C-alpha cells in the first residue's frame, strides 16, 4: 500500500502518542492540552478528512498504512496509537500489521471487527470530510474479514479499551469480548455514551494517564 501523507498538528513534550479521530474528524484539543506535560501528541487528519488528500481510495486498512507512514515521516520507531470510534479500527489494524511500531493502544468505543449494519444518510450541505471515506468505513464494518477477529488473539500490544456504557450505540458485550480476546488488553467503562472524551474529558484523560504510566 502507498501511504498518503497526513496533515497533522502537534503539541506537548514527552512520549509520542498519535490521536486518531472518528467519523466527525479531530476533536482532541482538550485531551492533548491536559496531557501536554507527559506526551508529545500528534493529531492527524486521516485520508479524506480535513487538510489531508481527498482523492481516495479509502478504507481502514489504507488509513492504517497512512498512520505507519506518519511514524516514518516523524522519525518515530514506535508510538502509542489512540483512536476513537473508526479511528480505533485504524489503530488496531495498524498494530496488527506492524506490532513493533505500536507501543500501546487506547481504543475508545472502537467497533470490533464483527458485522455491524450501520447505514446513516449523508448529512446535508458541505462536509469537512469526503463522504466516500465515511462510506468505505461503513462498508468495511458491514463485512469485516473474519481473520481480523481471529488475529486479535495474537496481538500482545498493551491495550486499553474504553467503553461508553448503555448510552452507546455499540454493543458493549461485543466490546468486552474483544477485550477478552486480546492477551494484553484491559477493559474499562465510562458511562458517557459514544463520545467519552468529549462528554467526560477529565475521567477519560486520567484513565489514559494511569494506563500509560507503567508502559515504556
C-alpha beads as a LAMMPS data file, in Angstrom:
LAMMPS data file: protein, C-alpha beads

216 atoms
215 bonds

1 atom types
1 bond types

-500.0 500.0 xlo xhi
-500.0 500.0 ylo yhi
-500.0 500.0 zlo zhi

Masses

1 110.0

Atoms # bond

1 1 1 0.000 0.000 0.000
2 1 1 1.248 3.501 -0.829
3 1 1 0.815 5.776 2.163
4 1 1 -0.825 9.170 1.801
5 1 1 0.937 11.984 3.725
6 1 1 -1.243 13.046 6.646
7 1 1 -1.708 16.688 7.572
8 1 1 -1.204 16.867 11.308
9 1 1 -0.800 19.110 14.323
10 1 1 1.357 18.500 17.373
11 1 1 1.562 19.715 20.948
12 1 1 3.310 18.865 24.193
13 1 1 6.545 17.147 25.080
14 1 1 7.416 13.618 26.106
15 1 1 6.409 10.219 24.811
16 1 1 4.758 10.185 21.369
17 1 1 1.064 9.473 21.077
18 1 1 -0.991 9.718 17.894
19 1 1 -4.696 10.550 18.279
20 1 1 -6.911 9.112 15.541
21 1 1 -10.304 10.681 15.044
22 1 1 -13.621 9.070 14.279
23 1 1 -16.179 9.949 11.629
24 1 1 -16.634 13.568 12.675
25 1 1 -12.943 14.446 12.421
26 1 1 -10.378 15.632 15.001
27 1 1 -11.690 16.794 18.391
28 1 1 -8.793 16.115 20.747
29 1 1 -7.685 19.594 21.845
30 1 1 -8.851 19.325 25.458
31 1 1 -7.205 15.924 25.891
32 1 1 -3.888 16.798 24.267
33 1 1 -3.655 20.006 26.317
34 1 1 -4.270 18.106 29.549
35 1 1 -1.540 15.588 28.681
36 1 1 0.946 18.101 27.253
37 1 1 3.462 17.758 30.111
38 1 1 3.745 13.999 29.646
39 1 1 3.110 13.311 25.959
40 1 1 4.028 14.734 22.598
41 1 1 0.661 14.445 20.876
42 1 1 0.203 14.274 17.126
43 1 1 -3.301 14.759 15.715
44 1 1 -3.540 13.829 12.024
45 1 1 -6.369 14.322 9.572
46 1 1 -6.944 10.822 8.219
47 1 1 -7.263 10.164 4.498
48 1 1 -10.301 12.042 3.176
49 1 1 -10.562 14.384 6.179
50 1 1 -9.535 17.950 6.859
51 1 1 -6.347 19.056 5.106
52 1 1 -5.311 15.553 4.002
53 1 1 -5.877 14.342 0.428
54 1 1 -9.480 13.652 -0.563
55 1 1 -8.702 11.816 -3.765
56 1 1 -9.249 8.270 -2.470
57 1 1 -9.312 5.319 -2.466
58 1 1 -10.490 4.936 1.125
59 1 1 -10.810 2.282 3.803
60 1 1 -9.491 1.430 7.288
61 1 1 -6.566 -0.661 6.013
62 1 1 -5.378 2.199 3.817
63 1 1 -5.738 4.628 6.721
64 1 1 -3.696 2.264 8.929
65 1 1 -0.915 2.234 6.332
66 1 1 -1.016 6.040 6.293
67 1 1 -0.505 6.110 10.073
68 1 1 2.579 3.906 9.784
69 1 1 3.755 6.285 7.058
70 1 1 3.300 9.160 9.501
71 1 1 5.544 7.383 12.010
72 1 1 8.174 7.126 9.288
73 1 1 7.780 10.801 8.406
74 1 1 8.159 11.820 12.052
75 1 1 11.166 9.562 12.545
76 1 1 9.416 7.564 15.271
77 1 1 10.286 3.920 15.781
78 1 1 7.032 3.456 17.686
79 1 1 4.229 5.399 19.339
80 1 1 1.029 4.970 21.291
81 1 1 -1.980 4.899 18.978
82 1 1 -5.190 6.236 20.489
83 1 1 -8.321 6.045 18.395
84 1 1 -11.961 6.974 18.838
85 1 1 -14.673 5.017 17.011
86 1 1 -13.494 4.326 13.447
87 1 1 -10.119 5.783 14.441
88 1 1 -9.882 2.877 16.857
89 1 1 -10.314 0.475 13.949
90 1 1 -7.411 2.187 12.189
91 1 1 -5.337 1.901 15.374
92 1 1 -5.822 -1.820 15.905
93 1 1 -5.336 -2.588 12.198
94 1 1 -2.023 -0.707 12.307
95 1 1 -0.983 -2.681 15.389
96 1 1 -1.929 -5.983 13.767
97 1 1 0.072 -5.135 10.642
98 1 1 3.073 -3.607 12.436
99 1 1 3.064 -4.563 16.134
100 1 1 6.675 -3.438 16.524
101 1 1 5.653 0.154 15.688
102 1 1 2.862 0.428 18.286
103 1 1 3.912 0.662 21.944
104 1 1 0.325 0.678 23.251
105 1 1 -3.266 1.073 22.098
106 1 1 -6.058 3.211 23.528
107 1 1 -9.320 2.193 21.865
108 1 1 -12.238 4.440 22.776
109 1 1 -15.560 2.966 21.664
110 1 1 -13.818 1.230 18.765
111 1 1 -16.156 -1.053 16.809
112 1 1 -14.904 -4.659 16.954
113 1 1 -14.268 -6.431 13.640
114 1 1 -17.653 -8.149 13.545
115 1 1 -20.514 -7.340 11.151
116 1 1 -22.300 -4.133 12.128
117 1 1 -25.125 -2.884 9.925
118 1 1 -24.857 0.900 10.215
119 1 1 -26.401 2.851 7.315
120 1 1 -26.501 6.570 8.135
121 1 1 -27.542 9.034 5.468
122 1 1 -25.226 11.725 4.251
123 1 1 -25.680 14.996 6.173
124 1 1 -26.857 17.919 4.079
125 1 1 -24.507 20.644 2.985
126 1 1 -20.736 20.856 2.757
127 1 1 -18.807 18.433 4.939
128 1 1 -15.323 18.784 6.498
129 1 1 -14.518 15.371 5.049
130 1 1 -15.209 13.243 1.994
131 1 1 -18.425 11.245 2.421
132 1 1 -16.849 8.425 0.400
133 1 1 -14.275 7.986 3.189
134 1 1 -17.086 7.507 5.690
135 1 1 -18.883 5.130 3.309
136 1 1 -15.748 3.000 2.927
137 1 1 -15.534 2.545 6.701
138 1 1 -19.216 1.625 6.911
139 1 1 -18.780 -0.905 4.120
140 1 1 -15.826 -2.410 5.998
141 1 1 -17.922 -2.624 9.181
142 1 1 -20.742 -4.417 7.405
143 1 1 -18.432 -7.251 6.295
144 1 1 -15.050 -7.270 8.069
145 1 1 -12.641 -10.089 7.280
146 1 1 -13.255 -12.802 9.938
147 1 1 -9.487 -13.361 10.063
148 1 1 -9.092 -9.999 11.811
149 1 1 -11.142 -11.176 14.788
150 1 1 -9.087 -14.356 14.930
151 1 1 -5.795 -12.443 14.749
152 1 1 -6.649 -10.330 17.798
153 1 1 -5.728 -13.332 19.934
154 1 1 -2.118 -12.924 18.727
155 1 1 -1.907 -9.179 19.390
156 1 1 0.236 -8.745 22.504
157 1 1 0.367 -4.950 22.383
158 1 1 -0.800 -3.428 25.707
159 1 1 -4.289 -2.106 25.069
160 1 1 -6.871 -0.094 26.955
161 1 1 -10.407 -0.499 25.637
162 1 1 -12.736 2.211 26.922
163 1 1 -16.447 1.506 26.546
164 1 1 -19.186 4.107 26.826
165 1 1 -21.799 2.100 28.688
166 1 1 -25.522 1.710 27.975
167 1 1 -25.884 5.087 26.239
168 1 1 -23.562 3.973 23.435
169 1 1 -24.991 2.618 20.185
170 1 1 -22.266 -0.053 20.103
171 1 1 -22.821 -3.496 21.612
172 1 1 -20.957 -3.295 24.913
173 1 1 -20.890 -7.072 25.290
174 1 1 -19.039 -7.465 21.996
175 1 1 -16.505 -4.808 23.052
176 1 1 -15.964 -6.844 26.221
177 1 1 -15.488 -9.995 24.141
178 1 1 -12.930 -8.172 22.026
179 1 1 -11.014 -7.102 25.125
180 1 1 -11.090 -10.650 26.472
181 1 1 -9.685 -11.933 23.198
182 1 1 -6.659 -9.599 23.259
183 1 1 -3.940 -11.039 25.554
184 1 1 -2.723 -7.692 26.945
185 1 1 -5.990 -5.741 26.967
186 1 1 -7.809 -4.020 29.809
187 1 1 -11.459 -3.001 29.578
188 1 1 -12.829 -0.003 31.417
189 1 1 -16.241 1.660 31.151
190 1 1 -17.011 5.352 31.494
191 1 1 -20.774 5.813 31.283
192 1 1 -20.734 8.674 28.795
193 1 1 -22.070 7.206 25.563
194 1 1 -20.046 7.049 22.362
195 1 1 -18.246 10.405 22.785
196 1 1 -16.438 9.684 26.033
197 1 1 -13.518 12.070 25.599
198 1 1 -15.961 14.869 24.773
199 1 1 -18.600 14.142 27.410
200 1 1 -16.259 13.240 30.295
201 1 1 -12.809 14.528 29.333
202 1 1 -11.322 14.594 32.838
203 1 1 -12.222 10.952 33.551
204 1 1 -11.015 9.900 30.112
205 1 1 -7.696 11.730 30.484
206 1 1 -6.976 10.325 33.937
207 1 1 -7.759 6.782 32.800
208 1 1 -5.403 7.116 29.831
209 1 1 -2.676 8.631 32.007
210 1 1 -2.879 5.804 34.558
211 1 1 -2.855 3.140 31.872
212 1 1 0.172 4.517 30.055
213 1 1 2.242 5.381 33.158
214 1 1 3.961 1.979 33.526
215 1 1 4.374 1.356 29.774
216 1 1 7.798 2.203 28.355

Bonds

1 1 1 2
2 1 2 3
3 1 3 4
4 1 4 5
5 1 5 6
6 1 6 7
7 1 7 8
8 1 8 9
9 1 9 10
10 1 10 11
11 1 11 12
12 1 12 13
13 1 13 14
14 1 14 15
15 1 15 16
16 1 16 17
17 1 17 18
18 1 18 19
19 1 19 20
20 1 20 21
21 1 21 22
22 1 22 23
23 1 23 24
24 1 24 25
25 1 25 26
26 1 26 27
27 1 27 28
28 1 28 29
29 1 29 30
30 1 30 31
31 1 31 32
32 1 32 33
33 1 33 34
34 1 34 35
35 1 35 36
36 1 36 37
37 1 37 38
38 1 38 39
39 1 39 40
40 1 40 41
41 1 41 42
42 1 42 43
43 1 43 44
44 1 44 45
45 1 45 46
46 1 46 47
47 1 47 48
48 1 48 49
49 1 49 50
50 1 50 51
51 1 51 52
52 1 52 53
53 1 53 54
54 1 54 55
55 1 55 56
56 1 56 57
57 1 57 58
58 1 58 59
59 1 59 60
60 1 60 61
61 1 61 62
62 1 62 63
63 1 63 64
64 1 64 65
65 1 65 66
66 1 66 67
67 1 67 68
68 1 68 69
69 1 69 70
70 1 70 71
71 1 71 72
72 1 72 73
73 1 73 74
74 1 74 75
75 1 75 76
76 1 76 77
77 1 77 78
78 1 78 79
79 1 79 80
80 1 80 81
81 1 81 82
82 1 82 83
83 1 83 84
84 1 84 85
85 1 85 86
86 1 86 87
87 1 87 88
88 1 88 89
89 1 89 90
90 1 90 91
91 1 91 92
92 1 92 93
93 1 93 94
94 1 94 95
95 1 95 96
96 1 96 97
97 1 97 98
98 1 98 99
99 1 99 100
100 1 100 101
101 1 101 102
102 1 102 103
103 1 103 104
104 1 104 105
105 1 105 106
106 1 106 107
107 1 107 108
108 1 108 109
109 1 109 110
110 1 110 111
111 1 111 112
112 1 112 113
113 1 113 114
114 1 114 115
115 1 115 116
116 1 116 117
117 1 117 118
118 1 118 119
119 1 119 120
120 1 120 121
121 1 121 122
122 1 122 123
123 1 123 124
124 1 124 125
125 1 125 126
126 1 126 127
127 1 127 128
128 1 128 129
129 1 129 130
130 1 130 131
131 1 131 132
132 1 132 133
133 1 133 134
134 1 134 135
135 1 135 136
136 1 136 137
137 1 137 138
138 1 138 139
139 1 139 140
140 1 140 141
141 1 141 142
142 1 142 143
143 1 143 144
144 1 144 145
145 1 145 146
146 1 146 147
147 1 147 148
148 1 148 149
149 1 149 150
150 1 150 151
151 1 151 152
152 1 152 153
153 1 153 154
154 1 154 155
155 1 155 156
156 1 156 157
157 1 157 158
158 1 158 159
159 1 159 160
160 1 160 161
161 1 161 162
162 1 162 163
163 1 163 164
164 1 164 165
165 1 165 166
166 1 166 167
167 1 167 168
168 1 168 169
169 1 169 170
170 1 170 171
171 1 171 172
172 1 172 173
173 1 173 174
174 1 174 175
175 1 175 176
176 1 176 177
177 1 177 178
178 1 178 179
179 1 179 180
180 1 180 181
181 1 181 182
182 1 182 183
183 1 183 184
184 1 184 185
185 1 185 186
186 1 186 187
187 1 187 188
188 1 188 189
189 1 189 190
190 1 190 191
191 1 191 192
192 1 192 193
193 1 193 194
194 1 194 195
195 1 195 196
196 1 196 197
197 1 197 198
198 1 198 199
199 1 199 200
200 1 200 201
201 1 201 202
202 1 202 203
203 1 203 204
204 1 204 205
205 1 205 206
206 1 206 207
207 1 207 208
208 1 208 209
209 1 209 210
210 1 210 211
211 1 211 212
212 1 212 213
213 1 213 214
214 1 214 215
215 1 215 216
